[in-house]
Amino acid sequence: MLQDKIFKKLIFTCGLLIILLGIAIFITVLIGSIPSIKAFGFHFLSSKQWNPVSDEFGALPFIIGTLITSILAILISIPFSLSVALLLGEFFQEGILNEILSSTIDLLAGIPSVIYGFWGLVVLVPIIRNIEMKCGIPPYGVGILTASIVLAIMIIPYTASIAREVIRLTPPEIKEAGYSLGGTRLDIVRKVIFPNSRSGIIAGILLGFGRAIGETMAVTMVIGNSNTLPKDLFSPANTMASVIANEFTEATTNIHLSSLIQIGMWLFVITFLVNLLGSIIIEKTEIKGGLNG
Amino acid sequence: MKKFRKIALIAVAVIIGIWNIASADNIKLTGAGATFPYPLYAKMFSVYHNNYGIQVNYQAIGSGGGIRQVKAKTVDFGASDAFLNNKELKMFSHPVVHVPITAGAVVVTYNLPFVKELKLTPEIIADIFLGKIKKWNNDKIQAINPGIKLPKTGIFVVHRSDGSGTTFIFSDYLSKVSPVWASNVGRGKALSWPCGLGAKGNPGVAGLVNQTPGAIGYVELIYAIQNNMKYASIRNRSGNYIKPSLTSVKEAAKIKLPDDMRVSLTNTNSKTGYPISGFTWIIVYKDLANGGLSFKKAKAVINMLWWMTHDGQRYCEPLNYVPLSNNARIKAEKIIKSVTYKGKTLIGKKDVAR
């Protein structure tokens, strides 16, 4: 009995500590960004001027860069991650193909991001450069499109693994009912599996989105790191995480440092909101699955 | 199993205890800062430890971080690739001094497969990095490179994306030679670049330049030498085209130097000096007691600085760093001698002898 009590207290304390840690991190970041908030106010979010020499800082190019690359990455990854999820959750629920595919996907999730960046730089960049040369665009090779493709590959495992679970949860009774009505397999996928697991898939996509927003190293290596507003998909840009990683070590003036921390704060807020949205949707899926089963 | 764990724990505790007692008398110094001189410092500190038994722990966290740590008094010394300007000096609670250790240079590297030797003037470099000159076969570039057929490909500018001393030296140079650069861009470790792509670190810039035909970028001399990269000769103030090398950078420091050694070597007056170079410094409090050091540690820091600027200099050239020129070393000596501990000088004749 005593053991139980101690055990309960122990895990309670540990859990509480983690929550406090999260809050403490946010408070630290908030305090760190006060000088920059005072100096620039909300103008910080709308100004496109980022000039460490004259100490003028606005985060718009980075916010735009982050959102464009992440959204584009999601759009590129959806067909692939849904296909993988369907293969694993519906077509090959067991067997050797399932084993191979799911361990490959797990492997993709485990590769360090710097390796993705390196691959992007030596393989993807020359390919994009060739395409750009043929289209008559300045052949940088690096830029928004390259970064988005690398990001897309990185987030496939996250979206796919959650989507696979919810697809697998589809009650067999409904599927059988569908077949008995004369539906083809495509009909079942489109009209039974997808509607039934829609919210789970969206949650998976949001988790992938959260990951794409915060990705740093791989993006820095292939995005071109230009602190200006991007003009098109091929132009170099920069993201919030990337500019922090780039400039933090050598930021000497307080306002420069504080502005970088403020970018970190907004990144924290955006990631938090995305994750929150994701977990709310997952929760809903679970209830729904229970009712149907 | 349980017994074994207990024994292991006790063993660890005993080892830590012994280690603490054994090292209690040894002085350990900590420093933090610039990444550029890190390979040299690592070599120097390792030799210094072997010779004098004093362990120096140097963290290459970047110049900005090093300066912040000195300000916060969490390290015994800091290291920086850029000297502190008057405004920055005022932010310290007590005065600090700059001790030059070695010099470095920034070279302009390019990717033109059929061009082996390229000459550039300061004006051309500024115009390229401002985005004004866009093609390699521009008349201005062709005029000073007779005999070379320059291609009509576009010029792709590559710069550092991370804040760095290399960018500082490069932009400091451009600010001196181009009024337009000075007013539109200015000097700093991170800039608001008018054009081009950013890449992280010397390897990032080198990689992008090597991959992109027609690219131009800037990297540290050491990095360019070690990787057999092509770099341009640059016209200095005296009108001579100078190929960057350890010798021409050492020559660049042969000018009249200020007593506090807070000096930029860019656009040097030296006739045979390469124009884009600069010192890298170790920064300590002028009175080491103000930095929170013990007397023993203060003495150790001063001895270490003396050794680094004298005997330690022989490790520069094998690692492709530029040793201090004579006049620079004499100034450095004066600065080291001026460092005190609670008003008392730290360096005696006995120390100087070694």
Interface residues (C-beta under 8 A of the other chain):
Chain A: Q49 W50 N51 P52 V53 S54 L121 V125 P126 R129 P138 P139 Y140 G141 V142 T220 M221 G224 N225 S226 N227 P236 N238 S242 A245 N246 E247 F248 T249 E250 A251 T252 H256
Chain B: I61 G62 S63 G64 G65 I67 R68 E88 G154 F156 S161 D162 G163 S164 G165 V185 G186 R187 G188 K189 A190 L191 S192 W193 G196 L197 G198 A199 K200 G204 G207 L208 Q211 T212
